Amino acid sequence: MLKTFSLGGVHPAENKFSADKKIEILPVPEEVIIPLGQHIGAPAAATVKKGDTVKVGQLIAQAGGFVSAAIHSPVSGTVVKVDEAIDASGYRKPAVYIKTEGDEWDEKIDRSEKLVKTCNLDSKAIIEKIKDAGIVGLGGATFPTHIKLSPPPGMKAEVLIINGVECEPYLTSDHRVMLEKSDEILVGIEILKKALNVERAIIGIENNKQDAIKLLTEKAIAYQDIEVVALKVQYPQGGEKQLIKATINKEVPSGQLPIAVGAVVQNVGTALAVYEAVQKNKPLFERVVTVTGKSLKQPSNFLVRLGTPIKTLIEAAGGLPEDTGKIIGGGPMMGKALVNTDIPVTKGSSGILIMQNEEAGRKPMQNCIRCGKCVNACPMGLSPYLLMVLGEKDLHERSEKERIMDCIECGSCSFTCPANRPLLDYIRLEKGKVGSIIRNRKN
């Protein structure tokens, strides 16, 4: 019997239209816009100014605090300005604009295809190199990787769990990376094990990716204590706490992080980025992005430089269909509608979903019928219907007691609600308010 998590979950239509489409390298754009807040935590601080010339891989913004990440130029050229740009949510945020001139890379980057297996660095040096490369979680959360690899005092990692689940409908970028960069991923896992000083690693992959399971299982034989685990197809299996439950049968206590049960979770794309940073001196300045949708001519997986306008990717996939109702950054469950297509690709851009008019429109909201479906679907054991009401009434203290901060924003509640109530929207808003109250209390 296939492993999975035990509480809640749903099974939306998978719609993995681009699963068999090999990764294509998109041409370098004429200009890039590089937001300085591409990660959880404080925005990076620009180290360049108007008129500066930069190379591919050159540092252009340093970490702006303890929880932050460095940013590197994805192109070579001239800095046009350091100003503001509209982000995926429609807010103006600090950004660096660079006009592309050629494609000159930093000399330290090893551009050869040769696989470099041996890593002679110790744990501290590996983590420092990952930090310098600006690597963050590429599964969407964008938490700075070097912090995850440095457990707080009194806590120790016992197992590394690699997230190859990609349970979000439509998205296939992780799937293609596993198929096309399996050797690099496995070396990256070995490096992550060394950084954490752990012996054991588990790669969790949902059972709808049989080719990836087979390939990585065969290649993992050459490595010690790397196990590939096939998982039942169940959303949101890619959530850290759900993946930990599915693979090692441990539950992360409320309000705590995976390290509390000795686990550290990293995405497969992050493992690849770690390999490239440590073995090839390549900072994180490009990533694989899925562009997909039911009406799209050519659903695709692109390797794209950060800062590339999203409209460039859509054009490369055949252009915007006439029946487009909404453009989503990410997948349909956890993604967010984009305000326009000039928004640039960032470290957290796993996919672009073009939704048809008929599926993009919201159905009229009706009164809650107390059916309990949202409660049964919640993988965190919460009561979404109640949290929505508490948010509407600004009952923040009660929301906190009802564990609103445990919500992983997976959208299972909204997906299963027969009354079409926008549960996740209200919970996200209330979660933001409660989180602010908690932070102010600590200060």
C-alpha positions in Angstrom: 0.0 0.0 0.0 1.4 3.4 -1.0 2.3 5.8 1.8 0.5 9.1 2.4 -0.5 11.5 5.1 -3.4 10.6 7.4 -5.5 13.7 7.8 -7.7 15.4 5.2 -6.6 16.1 1.6 -8.4 16.1 -1.8 -7.7 14.8 -5.3 -8.2 17.6 -7.9 -7.9 16.7 -11.6 -4.2 16.5 -12.3 -4.1 18.1 -15.8 -0.3 17.5 -16.2 -0.4 18.5 -19.9 3.3 19.4 -20.0 4.7 16.3 -18.2 6.2 14.9 -21.4 7.6 18.2 -22.6 11.4 18.5 -22.3 12.9 21.6 -20.7 13.5 24.3 -23.3 16.0 27.1 -22.8 14.4 30.4 -23.4 16.5 33.2 -25.1 18.0 35.8 -22.8 15.5 38.8 -22.6 16.5 42.3 -23.8 15.8 43.7 -20.3 15.2 42.2 -16.9 13.5 43.5 -13.8 14.9 41.9 -10.7 12.7 42.4 -7.6 14.8 42.6 -4.4 12.2 40.7 -2.3 12.2 37.2 -4.0 12.2 35.3 -0.7 10.6 35.0 2.7 12.1 37.6 5.0 13.8 41.0 4.6 14.3 42.3 1.0 17.8 42.2 -0.3 19.8 45.5 -0.4 21.0 46.6 -3.8 24.8 46.8 -4.3 24.6 48.3 -7.8 23.5 51.7 -9.1 22.5 53.2 -12.4 25.2 53.0 -15.0 27.0 50.0 -13.4 28.0 47.1 -15.8 27.3 43.6 -14.6 28.0 40.0 -15.7 25.8 36.9 -15.4 26.1 35.6 -11.9 27.4 38.8 -10.3 26.1 39.9 -7.0 23.6 42.8 -7.4 21.9 42.8 -4.0 23.1 41.4 -0.6 21.0 39.8 2.1 19.0 42.5 4.0 18.9 40.7 7.3 19.2 37.3 9.1 16.2 35.9 7.1 17.0 37.1 3.6 18.9 36.0 0.5 21.4 37.5 -1.9 20.4 38.2 -5.5 22.6 37.9 -8.6 22.3 39.3 -12.1 20.8 36.8 -14.6 22.2 38.8 -17.5 25.2 40.8 -18.5 24.7 44.4 -19.3 24.1 47.8 -17.8 22.0 48.8 -14.8 19.3 51.1 -16.1 17.9 52.1 -12.7 17.3 50.9 -9.2 13.6 51.8 -8.7 10.3 50.0 -8.0 8.3 47.5 -10.0 4.9 45.9 -9.6 5.1 42.5 -8.0 2.8 39.5 -8.5 0.3 41.0 -5.9 0.1 44.4 -7.7 2.2 46.3 -5.1 5.2 48.4 -6.0 8.4 47.0 -4.6 12.2 47.8 -4.9 13.8 46.3 -8.0 16.9 46.5 -10.3 16.4 47.1 -14.0 19.2 45.8 -16.3 19.5 46.2 -20.1 21.1 43.1 -21.6 24.3 43.4 -23.6 25.7 40.1 -24.7 25.9 37.1 -22.4 29.1 37.4 -20.4 29.2 35.1 -17.4 31.3 35.6 -14.2 34.6 33.8 -14.7 34.2 31.7 -11.5 31.2 29.8 -12.9 31.9 26.4 -14.4 29.7 26.1 -17.5 30.8 22.6 -18.5 28.3 19.7 -18.5 30.7 17.4 -16.6 29.2 15.9 -13.4 31.3 16.8 -10.4 30.6 14.2 -7.7 33.3 14.8 -5.0 32.8 17.6 -2.5 35.7 18.2 -0.1 34.1 21.1 1.7 32.9 20.7 5.4 29.4 21.5 6.6 30.1 25.1 7.5 31.8 25.9 4.1 28.9 24.3 2.2 26.3 26.3 4.0 28.3 29.5 3.4 28.5 28.8 -0.3 24.8 28.1 -0.5 24.2 31.4 1.3 26.5 33.3 -1.0 24.6 31.8 -4.0 21.3 33.2 -2.8 19.5 29.8 -2.9 16.0 29.6 -1.5 13.3 26.9 -1.5 12.3 26.5 -5.1 9.0 24.7 -4.3 7.3 28.0 -3.9 7.9 28.9 -0.2 11.3 30.6 -1.0 12.7 30.2 2.5 16.4 30.9 2.5 18.1 27.5 2.3 21.2 28.3 4.4 18.9 29.0 7.4 17.1 25.7 7.0 20.5 23.9 7.0 21.4 25.6 10.3 19.2 24.1 13.0 18.7 26.2 16.2 20.7 25.3 19.3 19.5 22.1 21.0 18.0 20.7 17.8 19.6 18.2 15.4 18.6 17.0 12.0 18.2 13.2 11.7 16.9 12.8 8.2 16.8 14.9 4.9 13.5 14.6 3.0 13.6 15.7 -0.7 10.3 16.9 -2.0 9.6 15.5 -5.5 5.9 15.4 -4.9 4.7 18.3 -7.1 1.1 17.6 -6.1 -0.3 21.0 -7.4 -2.4 20.3 -10.5 -0.9 21.3 -13.9 2.7 22.0 -12.7 5.4 19.7 -14.1 8.7 21.7 -13.6 9.9 19.4 -10.7 8.9 16.3 -12.7 11.0 17.4 -15.7 14.0 18.4 -13.5 14.0 14.9 -11.9 14.0 13.3 -15.3 16.6 15.5 -16.9 18.9 16.4 -14.0 18.7 13.3 -11.9 22.5 12.9 -11.5 23.0 16.5 -10.4 20.0 16.1 -7.9 21.6 13.1 -6.3 24.9 14.8 -5.9 23.1 17.8 -4.5 21.4 15.5 -2.0 24.7 14.2 -0.9 26.0 17.7 -0.4 22.8 18.6 1.6 23.4 15.5 3.8 26.9 16.6 4.4 25.8 20.1 5.3 23.3 18.7 7.8 25.6 16.0 9.1 22.9 13.3 8.5 23.3 9.9 7.0 19.8 9.3 5.6 17.9 10.9 2.8 14.4 10.1 1.5 13.1 11.3 -1.9 9.3 11.4 -1.8 7.6 11.2 -5.3 3.9 10.8 -6.0 2.9 7.7 -7.9 1.8 9.5 -11.0 5.5 10.1 -11.9 6.5 6.5 -12.5 9.3 7.4 -14.8 10.9 9.7 -12.2 10.5 7.0 -9.5 12.1 4.4 -11.7 15.0 6.6 -12.8 15.9 7.9 -9.4 15.5 4.5 -7.8 18.0 3.0 -10.2 20.5 5.8 -9.9 20.2 6.1 -6.1 21.7 2.5 -5.8 25.1 4.1 -6.4 24.7 6.3 -3.3 24.5 5.3 0.4 21.3 5.8 2.3 19.2 7.6 -0.3 15.8 6.0 -0.5 13.1 6.8 -3.1 9.6 6.4 -1.7 6.5 6.2 -4.0 3.6 8.1 -2.5 -0.2 7.9 -3.0 -1.5 10.8 -5.2 -3.1 13.0 -2.6 -3.1 16.8 -2.4 -1.5 18.6 -0.6 1.2 15.9 -0.1 3.9 18.4 -1.0 3.3 20.3 2.2 6.2 19.9 4.5 4.2 18.5 7.4 2.2 16.2 5.2 5.3 14.9 3.5 7.0 14.2 6.8 4.0 12.2 8.0 3.9 10.3 4.7 7.6 9.4 4.6 8.7 8.9 8.2 5.3 8.8 10.0 6.1 11.7 12.4 3.8 14.6 13.1 5.2 18.1 13.5 3.6 19.7 16.6 1.4 22.8 16.2 3.4 25.9 15.9 6.7 24.1 15.4 9.0 23.5 12.4 10.0 20.2 10.9 13.3 20.2 12.8 11.3 19.6 15.9 11.0 15.9 14.7 14.5 15.8 13.3 13.5 16.4 9.7 14.7 19.0 7.1 12.7 19.2 3.8 14.2 20.5 0.6 12.7 20.6 -2.9 14.3 18.7 -5.8 14.9 22.0 -7.6 16.7 23.3 -4.6 18.9 20.2 -4.5 19.8 20.9 -8.1 20.6 24.5 -7.3 22.7 23.4 -4.4 24.7 21.1 -6.7 25.3 24.0 -9.1 26.3 26.5 -6.4 28.7 24.2 -4.5 30.2 22.2 -7.4 29.9 24.8 -10.3 30.1 28.1 -8.4 26.8 29.1 -10.1 24.4 31.4 -8.1 20.7 31.1 -8.4 19.8 33.3 -11.4 17.6 30.9 -13.5 15.0 28.3 -12.9 12.5 25.9 -14.7 9.0 27.3 -15.0 5.9 25.4 -16.3 3.6 27.4 -18.7 0.3 25.5 -19.1 -3.4 25.6 -19.5 -6.3 23.7 -21.2 -6.4 26.1 -24.2 -2.7 26.9 -24.5 -1.2 25.8 -27.8 2.1 24.5 -26.5 2.2 23.7 -22.7 5.9 23.8 -21.9 8.6 23.7 -19.4 11.2 26.5 -19.8 14.6 27.2 -18.3 14.4 30.9 -17.9 16.5 33.7 -16.5 15.0 35.4 -13.5 13.6 38.9 -14.3 12.2 37.7 -17.6 8.7 39.2 -18.2 6.0 36.5 -17.9 4.5 37.6 -21.3 7.7 36.3 -22.9 7.1 32.8 -21.6 3.4 32.9 -22.6 4.4 34.0 -26.2 6.9 31.1 -26.3 4.1 28.7 -25.4 1.9 29.8 -28.3 0.5 33.1 -27.0 -2.5 34.0 -24.9 -5.6 32.0 -25.9 -8.8 34.0 -26.7 -10.8 32.3 -24.0 -8.3 33.4 -21.2 -10.1 34.3 -18.0 -7.3 34.5 -15.6 -3.5 34.1 -15.4 -2.3 32.4 -12.3 1.2 32.5 -10.8 1.7 28.9 -9.6 -1.0 26.3 -9.7 -4.8 26.5 -9.3 -4.8 25.5 -5.6 -2.2 27.7 -4.0 -1.4 30.1 -6.9 -2.5 33.7 -7.1 -4.0 35.7 -10.0 -1.5 38.0 -11.6 -2.3 41.7 -12.3 -0.6 41.8 -15.7 2.0 39.9 -17.8 4.8 42.4 -17.4 5.5 40.9 -14.0 9.0 39.2 -14.0 9.9 35.6 -13.2 11.3 35.3 -9.7 12.9 32.6 -7.6 9.5 31.4 -6.5 7.9 31.2 -10.0 7.2 27.5 -10.4 4.5 27.9 -13.0 2.2 30.1 -15.0 -1.4 28.8 -15.5 -3.6 30.2 -18.2 -7.2 29.5 -17.0 -10.2 29.5 -19.4 -13.1 31.9 -18.8 -15.4 29.1 -17.7 -13.1 27.8 -15.0 -11.7 31.1 -13.9 -15.1 32.6 -12.9 -16.2 32.4 -9.3 -19.6 30.9 -8.6 -22.0 32.9 -6.4 -21.3 32.4 -2.7 -24.1 30.8 -0.7 -24.7 30.4 3.0 -22.7 27.7 4.8 -24.8 24.6 5.2 -22.5 23.1 8.0 -21.8 20.0 6.0 -18.3 19.7 7.4 -16.6 19.0 4.1 -14.0 21.7 4.6 -13.2 20.2 8.1 -12.8 16.7 6.6 -10.5 18.1 3.8 -8.2 20.2 6.0 -4.9 18.4 6.3 -4.1 20.4 9.4 -7.2 19.5 11.3 -8.6 23.0 11.4 -12.2 24.2 11.0 -12.0 26.5 7.9 -15.7 27.5 8.1 -15.2 28.8 11.6 -11.9 30.6 10.7 -13.7 32.4 7.9 -16.4 33.7 10.2 -13.8 34.8 12.8 -12.0 36.7 10.1 -15.2 38.4 9.0 -15.9 39.5 12.5 -12.3 40.5 13.3 -12.1 38.1 16.3 -8.3 37.8 16.1 -7.7 36.4 19.6 -10.2 33.6 18.9 -8.6 32.9 15.5 -5.3 32.5 17.1 -6.7 30.0 19.7 -8.3 28.1 16.8 -4.7 27.7 15.4 -5.2 29.8 12.3 -1.4 30.1 12.0 -1.2 26.4 11.4 -3.0 26.9 8.1 -0.8 26.0 5.1 -3.0 27.8 2.6 -3.4 24.7 0.5 -7.0 25.6 -0.6 -8.5 22.2 0.0 -11.3 23.8 2.0 -12.4 26.1 -0.8 -12.0 23.3 -3.4 -14.4 21.1 -1.5 -17.0 23.6 -0.3 -20.4 23.0 -2.0 -21.5 26.6 -1.1 -18.7 28.1 -3.1 -17.4 30.1 -0.1 -14.0 31.7 -0.6 -12.7 30.2 2.6 -9.0 30.4 1.8 -9.3 34.1 0.8 -10.7 35.1 4.2 -8.4 32.8 6.1 -5.3 34.3 4.3 -6.4 37.8 5.3 -7.1 36.9 8.9 -3.9 34.9 9.1 -2.0 38.0 8.0 -3.6 40.1 10.7 -3.1 37.5 13.5 0.6 37.1 12.4 1.1 40.8 12.7 -0.4 40.8 16.2 1.9 38.0 17.2 5.0 39.7 15.9 4.1 43.0 17.6 3.6 41.1 20.9 7.1 39.6 20.6 8.6 43.0 20.0 
